[in-house]
Amino acid sequence: MLTYYIKLGLLSIRKNPVLSALMIAAIAVGIGACMTIVTINYIMGGNPIPHKSDNLYYVQLDSWDPDEPAEEPNEPPRQVTYIDATALLAAGKASRQVVSYRTVRVVEPEVKDQLPFTANTRSTTADFFAMFDVPFLFGSGWDKAADDSLEQVAVLSRDMNEQLFGGENSVGKQVTMNGEQYRVTGVLDNWIPVPKYYDVTTGAFNDPEEIYFPFSISIANEVSGDGNTNCWKPIDDGGFSAFLNSECVWMQMWVELNSESEKTSYLSFMDAYVDSQKLLGRFPRPLNNRLSNVEEWLINQEVVDEDAQVLLGLAILFLIVCLLNTIGLLLAKIMRRAGEIGLRRALGATKGAMFSQQIVEAGIIGLSGGILGVGMTWLGLRAIERLFEGVSFIEHLVSMDWVMVLSAVILAIVSALLAALYPTWRACNIQPASQIKAQ
């Protein structure tokens, strides 16, 4: 029977091409507008490392001003001080732990015709690559021994390796930054986490850094950060050393904890550490330490902007308006076919058979609208890409995967079926006698 109803539905669409085209277009436009915004929200709010996000925790210690919180209503600072980062790192209470901060270095290519250029770099610890499952094209990261012995080593992004070494395996070669040579231990494969969860303070949708090198050597070489730095107390005169010993927060710290008991134990350790620092005159605020997993941290930092949520609501309302128009068009189509429907009822067609026929026809219209809606969504994403051309992160937000494609088609079919319920009910209640008499 389904094949028969599909055949009847296609015949009905062909007999009323203008109304059918208008219904398909209404659904396609509504789906295109809605799914354009849904796609952006989906990517912005997605889990960038779903297989282990529950085991990765962002560390916050409330070392702020006793008279006011770092952020309202009672949030601790978004980053940690050098004093606290190195103390927690040295304690080694987590299976893996990462301290890092963003820097900018001047890269001096070995090729004579290439001029020096600035590159976004990250000073970090050895566990960074294993903790965040960073893929490698060549080689690997460095080990803890390199951190401890202040080895001048580096890991390059794939694009940086292409720029400096033509894409060849550069492991063991030297790269010069700010006049200092670093031995390449590895080259990353394509890796663009969206959002860039490991450091949202420098832009949750910015590109990852191009070069990574040890935290220990960056401190030894007095490499300043290029991210956000916030202080609640004045820094004593004394240059970089005084800055390191200040109450300024400028580093990010993550720990990997593989069970709830490990998390509880680490929180207790953090509390005990803060209590010990209180005895030294630090941490004037009440205990307010936090461990947030990846999803909790992204929610806390409101990575999905409120404007995007408002746009999503408007897009859904626009889809509803399109569906109301579709309901009107379906009613008009059914009224034009009232005589045909009445005749079929008089010849013995049941209400159930009429309902099934109309629903199948609506499903065909919804499927057509969904396929066209995918194209409209693609055009919408391209328009946004052109509108924000030059914004570094926009290309990460305007791509559709198969989940979004299937979602668009399914949403279109479901929307068409919902829109068809009232017109179909009207069709099933057409009285055969009145239509035959009218004929």
C-alpha positions in Angstrom: 0.0 0.0 0.0 2.9 2.4 0.7 4.0 2.2 -2.9 0.5 2.9 -4.0 0.2 5.9 -1.7 3.6 7.2 -2.9 2.4 6.9 -6.5 -0.8 8.8 -5.7 1.2 11.5 -3.8 3.5 12.0 -6.8 0.5 12.3 -9.1 -1.1 14.8 -6.8 2.1 16.9 -6.7 2.3 16.8 -10.5 -1.3 17.9 -10.9 -0.8 20.9 -8.6 2.8 22.0 -9.5 2.4 25.6 -8.3 1.0 24.9 -4.9 3.4 22.0 -4.4 6.4 24.1 -5.4 5.3 26.8 -3.0 5.0 24.3 -0.1 8.4 22.8 -0.9 9.9 26.3 -1.1 8.3 27.4 2.2 9.7 24.4 4.0 13.1 24.8 2.4 13.5 28.4 3.3 12.4 27.7 6.9 14.7 24.8 7.2 17.6 26.7 5.6 17.3 29.6 8.0 16.8 27.5 11.0 19.6 24.9 10.3 22.1 27.7 9.4 21.9 29.0 13.0 21.5 25.5 14.5 24.7 24.4 12.7 26.7 27.3 14.1 25.3 26.6 17.6 26.0 22.9 17.2 29.6 23.5 16.4 30.1 26.3 19.0 28.5 24.2 21.8 29.9 20.8 20.7 32.1 18.6 22.9 35.6 18.9 21.4 36.9 15.8 23.1 33.9 13.6 23.9 35.7 10.4 24.6 37.6 11.8 27.7 36.0 15.1 28.5 34.7 13.7 31.8 38.3 13.0 32.9 39.9 16.4 32.0 39.5 19.1 34.7 40.3 22.8 34.6 41.8 24.0 37.8 40.7 27.3 39.5 42.0 28.6 42.8 40.4 31.7 44.5 43.5 33.7 45.2 41.7 37.0 44.5 41.1 40.3 46.3 39.3 39.8 49.7 37.0 42.7 49.1 35.5 41.5 45.7 35.3 38.3 43.7 37.3 37.9 40.5 33.9 37.7 38.6 30.4 38.0 39.9 28.6 36.5 41.7 31.4 34.6 43.4 33.6 33.1 40.7 37.3 32.4 41.2 39.9 33.7 38.7 39.8 32.1 35.3 43.6 31.4 35.5 46.2 30.7 38.0 49.4 32.4 39.2 52.9 31.1 38.4 53.4 30.4 42.1 50.3 28.1 42.3 50.8 26.5 38.9 54.3 25.4 39.7 53.4 24.2 43.2 50.5 22.0 42.0 52.6 20.8 39.1 55.5 19.8 41.4 53.2 17.9 43.7 52.2 15.5 40.9 48.9 14.5 42.4 47.2 13.8 39.0 47.9 11.1 36.5 48.6 13.9 33.9 48.9 17.6 34.5 49.4 20.5 32.1 50.4 24.1 32.8 50.5 26.4 29.8 50.2 29.9 28.5 50.2 31.6 25.1 53.2 33.4 23.7 54.4 35.0 20.5 57.9 34.3 19.1 59.8 35.6 16.1 60.7 32.6 13.8 63.9 32.9 11.7 63.7 30.5 8.8 66.8 28.7 7.6 66.0 29.4 4.0 67.7 32.7 3.0 64.9 34.1 0.9 62.4 33.8 3.8 62.1 36.8 6.1 61.6 36.4 9.9 58.0 36.4 11.0 56.0 36.2 14.2 54.2 33.0 15.2 51.6 32.2 17.8 53.3 29.7 20.2 52.4 27.9 23.4 54.6 27.3 26.4 53.5 24.1 28.0 54.5 20.9 29.8 55.2 17.4 28.4 51.7 16.0 29.2 49.9 18.4 26.9 50.0 16.2 23.8 48.9 12.9 25.6 46.3 14.6 27.8 44.5 16.3 24.8 45.0 13.4 22.4 47.0 15.6 19.9 47.7 13.7 16.7 51.2 13.5 15.3 52.3 13.4 11.6 56.0 12.9 12.5 57.7 12.2 15.8 56.2 13.0 19.1 56.2 15.5 22.0 59.0 15.8 24.5 59.1 13.9 27.8 59.2 15.1 31.4 63.0 14.8 31.5 63.2 17.5 28.8 61.0 19.7 31.0 63.3 19.1 34.0 66.6 19.5 32.1 65.5 22.7 30.3 66.0 21.2 26.9 65.3 23.6 24.0 62.9 21.4 22.0 59.8 22.2 20.0 56.8 20.7 18.3 55.5 22.3 15.1 52.0 22.4 13.6 51.5 20.8 10.2 51.2 24.3 8.5 54.4 25.6 10.3 56.3 22.5 9.2 55.1 23.1 5.6 56.2 26.7 5.8 59.7 26.0 7.3 60.6 22.6 5.9 58.3 22.1 2.9 56.3 19.4 4.7 59.2 17.0 5.1 59.9 15.0 8.2 61.7 17.7 10.3 62.2 15.7 13.5 65.8 16.4 14.7 66.1 19.6 12.7 66.5 23.0 14.3 64.1 25.9 14.3 65.2 29.4 15.5 63.0 31.5 17.6 64.1 34.9 19.0 67.7 34.0 18.2 67.5 30.7 20.1 67.6 27.3 18.5 65.1 24.5 19.3 65.3 20.9 18.2 62.1 19.6 16.6 60.8 16.5 18.3 57.5 16.2 16.5 55.1 17.6 13.9 51.4 17.7 14.5 48.8 16.3 12.1 45.7 18.4 11.4 44.4 19.4 14.8 41.7 22.1 15.2 39.7 21.6 18.4 36.4 23.5 18.2 36.0 25.2 20.7 39.6 25.6 21.6 38.8 24.3 25.1 42.3 24.1 26.6 42.5 27.9 26.5 39.3 29.9 26.0 40.8 33.0 27.6 42.6 33.8 24.3 39.5 33.1 22.1 37.5 29.9 22.2 37.4 29.7 18.4 40.8 30.9 17.5 43.3 28.7 15.7 45.6 26.5 17.8 49.2 27.6 18.2 51.8 27.0 15.5 54.7 26.0 17.8 54.8 24.4 21.2 57.9 24.4 23.5 58.6 23.6 27.2 57.2 25.7 29.9 60.4 25.4 31.9 62.6 26.8 29.2 60.2 29.7 28.5 60.3 30.7 32.2 64.1 30.3 32.2 64.3 32.5 29.1 61.8 35.0 30.6 59.3 34.6 27.8 56.3 36.8 28.5 52.7 35.7 27.9 50.6 37.0 25.1 47.2 36.1 26.7 45.1 37.7 29.4 46.9 38.8 32.6 45.0 40.1 35.6 46.4 41.3 38.9 44.7 42.5 42.1 47.8 43.6 43.8 50.6 45.8 42.5 53.7 44.1 41.3 56.9 44.8 43.2 59.8 46.3 41.2 62.1 43.6 40.1 61.3 42.7 36.5 60.3 39.2 35.4 61.2 37.6 38.7 58.8 39.9 40.6 56.1 39.2 38.1 56.5 35.5 38.6 56.1 36.0 42.4 53.1 38.3 42.1 49.4 37.6 42.6 48.8 38.0 38.8 46.8 35.2 37.1 48.0 34.4 33.6 48.3 30.6 33.2 46.0 27.7 32.5 46.2 24.4 34.3 44.5 21.1 33.5 44.6 17.8 35.3 43.5 14.3 34.2 41.6 12.4 36.8 40.2 9.0 35.9 37.6 8.4 38.6 35.3 10.3 41.0 37.5 9.3 43.9 40.6 10.8 42.1 38.6 14.0 41.6 37.6 14.1 45.3 41.1 13.4 46.4 42.5 16.2 44.1 39.9 18.7 45.4 41.0 17.8 49.0 44.6 18.4 48.0 43.7 21.8 46.5 42.0 22.8 49.7 44.9 21.7 51.8 47.3 23.6 49.6 45.2 26.8 49.9 45.1 26.3 53.7 48.9 26.1 53.8 49.2 29.3 51.7 46.8 31.1 54.0 49.3 30.6 56.8 51.8 32.5 54.6 49.4 35.4 54.2 48.0 34.5 50.8 44.5 33.5 49.7 42.6 36.0 51.8 39.2 34.8 50.5 37.2 31.8 51.8 37.9 28.5 50.2 36.4 28.5 46.7 38.4 26.1 44.6 36.9 24.6 41.4 37.5 21.6 39.2 35.4 21.7 36.0 35.4 19.1 33.3 35.5 20.2 29.7 31.7 20.6 29.2 31.3 22.3 32.6 34.1 24.7 31.8 32.7 25.7 28.4 29.3 26.3 29.9 30.8 28.3 32.7 32.7 30.5 30.2 29.5 30.9 28.1 31.3 29.9 25.0 28.0 29.9 23.1 27.2 33.7 23.0 23.8 34.9 24.1 23.3 36.6 20.7 23.6 33.2 19.1 20.9 31.8 21.3 18.6 34.8 20.4 19.3 34.2 16.7 18.4 30.5 17.2 15.1 31.4 18.8 14.3 33.8 15.9 15.2 31.1 13.4 12.8 28.7 15.0 10.1 31.3 15.0 10.8 31.9 11.3 10.4 28.1 10.7 7.1 28.1 12.5 5.9 31.0 10.3 6.9 29.0 7.2 5.0 25.9 8.5 1.9 28.1 9.1 2.1 29.1 5.4 2.5 25.5 4.5 -0.7 24.6 6.4 -2.5 27.3 4.5 -1.3 26.0 1.2 -2.2 22.4 2.1 -5.7 23.6 3.1 -6.1 25.4 -0.2 -4.9 22.3 -2.1 -7.3 20.0 -0.2 -10.3 22.3 -0.8 -9.5 22.2 -4.5 -9.6 18.5 -4.4 -12.7 18.2 -2.2 -14.8 16.7 -5.0 -12.2 14.0 -5.7 -11.9 13.2 -2.1 -15.7 13.0 -1.7 -15.9 10.7 -4.7 -13.3 8.4 -3.3 -15.0 8.3 0.1 -18.3 7.5 -1.7 -16.6 4.6 -3.5 -15.6 3.0 -0.2 -12.2 4.6 0.8 -12.0 4.8 4.6 -10.9 7.7 6.6 -7.7 5.8 7.5 -6.9 5.3 3.8 -7.4 9.0 3.1 -5.3 9.9 6.1 -2.4 7.7 5.0 -2.5 9.0 1.5 -2.4 12.7 2.6 0.4 12.0 5.2 2.5 10.1 2.6 2.1 13.1 0.2 3.1 15.5 3.0 6.2 13.3 3.7 7.2 13.5 0.0 6.8 17.3 0.1 8.8 17.4 3.4 11.6 15.2 2.0 11.8 17.5 -1.1 11.8 20.6 1.1 14.5 19.0 3.3 16.8 18.3 0.4 16.4 21.8 -0.9 16.7 23.1 2.7 20.2 21.5 2.9 21.2 23.5 -0.1 19.7 26.6 1.5 21.6 25.9 4.7 24.8 25.6 2.7 24.1 29.0 1.0 23.4 30.5 4.4 26.6 29.3 5.9 28.5 30.6 2.8 26.8 34.0 3.2 27.9 34.2 6.9 31.4 33.2 5.9 31.6 36.0 3.3 30.0 38.5 5.8 32.7 37.7 8.4 35.5 37.2 5.9 38.8 37.9 7.6 37.7 36.7 11.1 40.1 33.8 11.9 37.7 31.4 13.5 34.7 31.8 11.2 35.7 28.9 8.9 35.4 26.5 11.8 31.8 27.4 12.4 30.3 27.3 8.9 30.9 23.6 8.0 28.1 21.0 7.8 28.7 17.3 8.8 26.4 14.4 8.1 24.7 14.8 11.4 23.5 18.3 10.4 22.5 17.1 6.9 20.4 14.3 8.2 19.0 16.5 10.9 17.9 19.0 8.3 16.1 16.4 6.2 14.4 14.8 9.3 13.3 18.1 10.6 11.8 19.0 7.2 9.9 15.7 7.0 8.6 16.0 10.6 7.7 19.6 10.1 5.8 18.8 6.9 3.9 15.9 8.7 3.0 18.2 11.6 1.8 20.9 9.2 -0.3 18.3 7.4 -2.2 17.1 10.4 -4.9 19.7 10.4 -5.5 19.8 6.6 -5.5 16.0 6.6 -8.1 15.9 9.4 -10.2 18.3 7.3 -9.8 16.1 4.3 -10.9 13.0 6.2 -14.0 14.7 7.4 -15.3 15.8 3.9 -18.8 14.5 3.5 -19.2 12.4 0.4 -22.9 13.2 0.0 -22.4 16.9 -0.1 -19.6 16.7 -2.7 -21.6 14.2 -5.0 -24.6 16.5 -4.8 -22.5 19.5 -5.7 -21.2 17.6 -8.7 
